[in-house]
């Protein structure tokens, strides 16, 4: 079994090869140098970044379930990563984010390219928005095509993976709908935030990829309950870590805009904590910035102090640590005759490093 770094190296080669071949087909069919330069060039640059988390989780689950034939596993992993790229591009549009992977997001990349052209006319912003939506759709099409042509696995496994894939997409969209809806509300119940995080993070990044890895290994029934419960705990920890990075790191370290959650009015376990446990002054300040669209450097500094002084940081770290501990307990309950549980331990160790 490959280490994370070795997996990533091998995976990136296959991902690049597939994206390049699909883009070449598109470029030959459109024969439009402006679309190639202004829009499609982003696909190649954007695909170079990323943690490759979901493919790696699938790969780990396959080996944890003692899968015998690796054939087809990397094809499925490529499909999952292409789906993730599609989701990220669309997510950046909805968040009006400017950077991702330390580069411009699709909308701003395309917009800048169009502006540079001397012959550009019409509504440039609308054109850039439309093109970036289509870029996300294109990655989704690539993902589906790859999934439909997985090599050397049975039709039964392909059908089962397809069902999980479709449910995962639908649940992720539902979670995103909740997320967007929450930005228009002053307060949201804790339960709804948890449900949202399960749908758009836990299921999408962990539960479903683990289940797919189990299907590839021929152990769907045996792995399904574990995938659901383990993925929930790990996913909630991972989302809390992302929320923590948004309020504690610089944009350069995070690789994307920071404190955008507050600017967009997104409710997290951290904002919930402050609204429940912060001082009156802290609550008023946070409320005044929620959904403001922009947080100045001065307010960013003040917000970070609020998160620190209110105890929200420590609460979040404890929440993350507890979730990972619960995941580890579940992992150790699996029968060792059926599962190689040590295979999944590095994933928990990597998550612990992010705290």
Residue pairs with C-beta under 8 A, 6 or more apart in sequence:
1 63
1 343
2 10
2 59
4 56
4 346
4 350
7 52
7 55
7 56
7 59
8 52
8 56
10 74
11 52
11 55
11 56
11 74
11 77
11 78
11 81
12 48
12 52
14 74
14 78
15 47
15 78
15 81
15 82
16 47
16 48
18 78
18 142
18 146
19 43
19 44
19 47
19 82
19 142
20 44
22 142
22 145
23 40
23 43
23 44
26 40
26 138
27 36
27 40
30 36
34 117
37 113
38 110
38 113
38 114
38 117
38 131
39 110
39 113
39 131
39 134
39 135
42 106
42 109
42 110
42 135
43 135
43 138
43 139
45 103
45 109
46 85
46 89
46 100
46 101
46 103
46 106
47 85
48 101
49 100
49 101
49 102
49 103
49 255
50 81
50 84
50 85
50 101
52 81
53 205
54 77
54 80
54 81
54 84
54 204
54 205
54 209
55 77
55 78
55 80
55 81
55 209
56 77
56 347
57 205
57 206
57 209
57 210
57 213
57 347
58 73
58 76
58 77
58 80
58 209
58 210
58 212
58 213
58 216
59 73
59 77
59 213
60 213
60 343
60 344
60 346
60 347
61 209
61 210
61 211
61 212
61 213
61 214
61 217
61 223
61 227
61 344
62 70
62 73
62 213
62 214
62 216
62 217
63 213
63 217
63 340
63 343
64 213
64 339
64 340
64 341
64 343
64 344
65 213
65 214
65 217
65 218
65 219
65 222
65 223
65 338
65 339
66 217
66 219
66 338
66 339
66 340
67 73
67 213
67 216
67 217
67 218
68 217
69 152
71 151
71 152
71 153
72 150
72 151
72 152
72 153
72 157
72 216
73 213
73 216
75 146
75 147
75 149
75 150
75 151
76 147
76 150
76 161
76 212
76 216
78 146
79 143
79 144
79 146
79 147
79 150
79 165
80 143
80 209
80 212
82 139
82 140
82 142
82 143
82 146
83 139
83 140
83 143
83 165
83 169
85 136
85 139
86 136
86 137
86 138
86 139
86 140
86 143
87 136
87 172
87 204
88 100
89 105
89 106
89 132
89 135
89 136
89 139
90 133
90 136
91 97
91 176
92 100
92 105
92 106
92 107
92 132
93 105
93 106
93 107
93 129
93 132
93 133
93 136
94 176
94 180
95 260
95 264
96 264
97 105
97 256
97 257
97 260
98 104
98 105
98 108
98 257
99 105
99 251
99 255
99 256
99 257
100 255
100 256
101 255
101 256
102 252
102 255
103 109
104 112
105 132
106 131
106 132
106 135
106 136
107 128
107 129
107 132
108 128
109 132
110 127
110 128
110 131
110 132
110 135
111 124
111 125
111 128
114 120
114 124
114 127
114 128
115 124
147 158
147 161
147 162
147 165
148 158
150 158
150 161
153 216
157 215
157 216
157 218
160 215
160 220
161 212
161 215
161 216
164 208
164 211
164 212
164 215
165 208
165 212
167 208
168 203
168 204
168 208
171 199
171 200
171 203
171 204
172 199
172 200
172 203
172 204
174 199
175 195
175 196
175 197
175 198
175 199
175 200
175 201
175 203
175 204
176 200
178 192
178 195
178 196
178 199
178 200
179 196
179 200
179 266
182 188
182 192
182 193
182 196
182 265
182 266
182 267
183 264
183 265
183 266
183 267
183 291
184 265
184 291
185 267
186 287
186 290
187 267
187 275
188 267
188 272
190 269
190 272
193 267
193 268
193 269
193 272
194 236
197 235
197 236
197 239
198 232
198 235
198 236
201 235
201 236
201 238
201 239
201 242
202 231
202 232
202 234
202 235
202 236
202 238
202 239
203 231
203 235
204 235
205 231
205 235
205 238
206 227
206 230
206 231
206 232
206 234
206 235
206 238
207 227
207 228
207 230
207 231
207 232
207 235
208 227
208 231
210 223
210 226
210 227
210 230
210 231
211 220
211 223
211 224
211 227
211 228
213 223
214 220
214 222
214 223
214 224
214 227
217 223
219 338
222 338
222 339
223 339
226 330
226 334
229 330
230 327
230 330
230 331
233 323
233 324
233 326
233 327
233 330
234 323
234 324
234 327
234 347
234 348
234 351
236 319
236 323
237 319
237 320
237 323
237 324
237 327
237 351
238 351
240 268
240 269
240 316
240 319
240 320
240 323
241 320
241 351
241 354
241 355
243 261
243 268
243 269
243 270
243 316
244 270
244 313
244 316
244 317
244 320
245 253
245 254
245 258
245 354
246 254
246 258
246 259
246 260
246 261
247 258
247 259
247 261
247 262
247 270
247 303
247 304
247 307
248 304
248 307
248 313
249 258
250 258
251 257
251 258
258 300
259 295
259 300
259 303
261 268
261 271
262 271
262 286
262 289
262 290
262 292
262 295
262 303
263 289
263 291
263 292
263 293
263 294
263 295
264 291
264 293
265 290
265 291
265 292
269 315
269 316
269 319
270 307
270 312
270 313
270 315
270 316
271 286
271 290
273 310
273 311
273 312
273 315
273 316
274 282
274 283
274 286
274 306
274 307
274 310
274 312
275 283
275 286
275 287
277 310
277 311
277 312
277 315
278 286
278 306
278 310
278 312
279 310
282 306
282 309
282 310
285 302
285 303
285 306
286 303
286 306
289 295
289 299
289 303
295 303
306 312
307 313
317 355
320 351
320 355
321 352
321 355
324 348
324 351
324 352
327 348
328 345
328 348
331 341
331 344
331 345
331 348
332 341
334 341
